[in-house]
Amino acid sequence: MIYLHIFWAFFIANLLGYGGGPATIPLIQNEVVNNYHWMSLSEFGDVLAIGNALPGPIATKMGGYIGYEVGGILGAVIALIATILPSALAVILLFKFVNLFKGSPKVALMTKSVQPIIAILLAVMAYQFFLTAYENSGVFHLVFLAVVSYFALIRIKMHPSLLIVCCLIYGGVFLS
């Protein structure tokens, strides 16, 4: 039964996650943390941080890791299939209709209507991670890492993956 739950969790998240990786992350988080309780919000945040530091699509990396943690190698394979299947089906089934609707104002309006919802989902997830970071590491480390991250990303133009690795090292040294 666990394999069916793994498939369903990642299939639904990726079916409804319009826009790719960033849009699916809150949906995956809801399934993994809130619905099935396979990991805590803090653990999910760690998986997300590591997944962002690695190359490739975030949804498949998270699916493979979480699937493996929950159901072993078969769980990882099932999670990867469930992550890829919605897009593959959409491409195969809807490819014929792309040219018919690509210039449609209604389709453009639907696309623009979904963007605020994705922004709200990402904001809620960021707020939850903020609260978890505050509870686990305290206000000093939270503010310090936020300020350093801001300057590294905005002023120095450091690559986000490098910043994530630096913050992981900082956490390993000062928060262990």
C-alpha positions as CSV (number, residue, x, y, z in Angstrom):
1,M,0.0,0.0,0.0
2,I,2.9,2.4,0.7
3,Y,3.9,2.3,-3.0
4,L,0.4,3.3,-4.0
5,H,0.7,6.2,-1.6
6,I,4.1,7.2,-3.0
7,F,2.8,7.1,-6.5
8,W,-0.4,9.1,-5.7
9,A,1.5,11.8,-3.6
10,F,3.9,12.6,-6.4
11,F,1.5,12.1,-9.3
12,I,-1.0,14.5,-7.8
13,A,1.6,17.1,-6.8
14,N,3.1,17.1,-10.3
15,L,-0.2,16.9,-12.1
16,L,-1.5,20.0,-10.3
17,G,1.9,21.8,-10.1
18,Y,1.5,24.0,-13.1
19,G,4.7,25.8,-14.1
20,G,7.3,23.2,-13.1
21,G,9.5,22.7,-10.1
22,P,8.8,25.8,-8.0
23,A,5.1,25.3,-8.3
24,T,5.2,21.7,-7.3
25,I,7.4,22.1,-4.2
26,P,4.6,23.4,-2.0
27,L,2.3,20.6,-3.3
28,I,5.0,17.9,-2.6
29,Q,5.5,19.4,0.8
30,N,1.8,19.2,1.6
31,E,1.7,15.6,0.6
32,V,5.0,14.5,2.3
33,V,4.7,16.5,5.5
34,N,1.1,17.3,6.1
35,N,-0.8,14.4,4.4
36,Y,1.4,11.3,4.8
37,H,3.8,12.5,7.6
38,W,6.8,10.9,6.0
39,M,9.1,13.6,7.2
40,S,9.0,16.8,9.3
41,L,9.0,20.3,7.8
42,S,12.6,20.6,8.9
43,E,13.6,17.4,7.1
44,F,11.7,18.5,4.0
45,G,13.6,21.8,4.1
46,D,16.9,19.9,4.2
47,V,15.9,17.8,1.2
48,L,14.8,20.9,-0.6
49,A,18.1,22.7,0.2
50,I,20.2,19.7,-1.0
51,G,18.0,19.3,-4.1
52,N,18.5,22.9,-5.0
53,A,22.2,22.6,-4.8
54,L,22.3,19.6,-7.2
55,P,21.9,20.0,-11.0
56,G,18.7,19.0,-12.7
57,P,14.9,19.3,-12.1
58,I,14.1,19.8,-8.4
59,A,10.9,17.7,-8.5
60,T,12.6,14.5,-9.8
61,K,15.5,14.9,-7.3
62,M,13.0,15.3,-4.4
63,G,10.8,12.5,-5.7
64,G,13.8,10.1,-6.0
65,Y,15.1,10.9,-2.5
66,I,11.8,10.9,-0.7
67,G,10.6,7.8,-2.5
68,Y,13.9,6.0,-1.5
69,E,13.5,7.1,2.1
70,V,9.9,5.9,2.3
71,G,10.0,2.8,0.1
72,G,13.6,1.9,-0.8
73,I,14.7,1.5,-4.4
74,L,11.3,0.6,-5.6
75,G,9.8,3.6,-3.8
76,A,12.4,5.9,-5.6
77,V,11.5,4.4,-9.0
78,I,7.8,4.8,-8.4
79,A,8.2,8.4,-7.2
80,L,10.2,9.2,-10.3
81,I,7.6,7.6,-12.6
82,A,4.9,9.5,-10.8
83,T,6.8,12.7,-11.1
84,I,7.5,12.4,-14.8
85,L,4.2,10.8,-15.9
86,P,1.9,13.9,-15.7
87,S,4.1,15.9,-18.0
88,A,4.7,13.0,-20.3
89,L,1.0,12.3,-20.7
90,A,0.3,16.0,-21.2
91,V,2.9,16.2,-24.0
92,I,1.6,13.1,-25.7
93,L,-2.1,13.7,-25.4
94,L,-2.2,17.5,-25.8
95,F,0.5,18.0,-28.4
96,K,-2.0,18.1,-31.2
97,F,-3.9,21.0,-29.6
98,V,-0.9,23.2,-28.9
99,N,-1.0,25.1,-32.2
100,L,-4.8,25.6,-31.9
101,F,-4.7,27.4,-28.6
102,K,-1.2,28.9,-28.3
103,G,-2.4,32.4,-29.3
104,S,-5.7,32.2,-27.4
105,P,-6.4,35.1,-25.0
106,K,-8.3,32.8,-22.7
107,V,-5.3,30.5,-22.4
108,A,-3.1,33.5,-21.7
109,L,-5.5,34.7,-19.0
110,M,-5.7,31.2,-17.4
111,T,-1.9,31.2,-17.3
112,K,-1.8,34.6,-15.6
113,S,-4.5,33.6,-13.2
114,V,-2.5,30.7,-11.9
115,Q,0.7,32.8,-11.2
116,P,-0.7,34.5,-8.0
117,I,-1.7,31.1,-6.5
118,I,1.8,29.8,-7.1
119,A,3.3,32.9,-5.5
120,I,1.0,32.4,-2.4
121,L,1.9,28.7,-2.1
122,L,5.6,29.6,-2.3
123,A,5.2,32.4,0.3
124,V,3.4,30.1,2.7
125,M,6.1,27.5,2.4
126,A,8.8,30.1,2.9
127,Y,7.0,31.4,6.0
128,Q,6.8,27.8,7.4
129,F,10.5,27.3,6.7
130,F,11.2,30.7,8.4
131,L,9.3,29.5,11.6
132,T,11.1,26.2,11.6
133,A,14.5,27.9,11.2
134,Y,13.7,30.2,14.0
135,E,12.6,27.4,16.3
136,N,15.6,25.2,15.5
137,S,18.5,27.7,15.2
138,G,17.4,30.8,17.1
139,V,17.1,34.4,16.1
140,F,20.8,35.2,15.9
141,H,21.7,32.5,13.3
142,L,18.5,33.2,11.4
143,V,19.2,36.9,11.1
144,F,22.9,36.4,10.4
145,L,22.3,33.8,7.6
146,A,19.5,36.0,6.1
147,V,21.7,39.1,6.0
148,V,24.7,37.2,4.7
149,S,22.6,35.5,2.1
150,Y,21.1,38.7,1.0
151,F,24.5,40.3,0.4
152,A,25.9,37.2,-1.2
153,L,23.1,36.9,-3.7
154,I,22.3,40.6,-4.4
155,R,25.6,42.4,-3.9
156,I,28.2,39.8,-4.7
157,K,26.0,37.9,-7.2
158,M,27.1,34.5,-5.7
159,H,25.5,31.5,-7.3
160,P,22.6,30.2,-5.1
161,S,24.0,26.6,-5.1
162,L,27.3,27.8,-3.7
163,L,25.4,29.8,-1.1
164,I,23.4,26.8,-0.1
165,V,26.6,24.7,0.3
166,C,28.1,27.5,2.4
167,C,25.0,27.6,4.6
168,L,25.1,23.8,5.0
169,I,28.7,24.0,6.1
170,Y,27.8,26.9,8.5
171,G,25.0,24.8,10.0
172,G,27.2,21.7,10.3
173,V,29.9,23.7,12.2
174,F,27.9,26.1,14.3
175,L,24.5,24.5,14.8
176,S,25.4,20.8,15.5
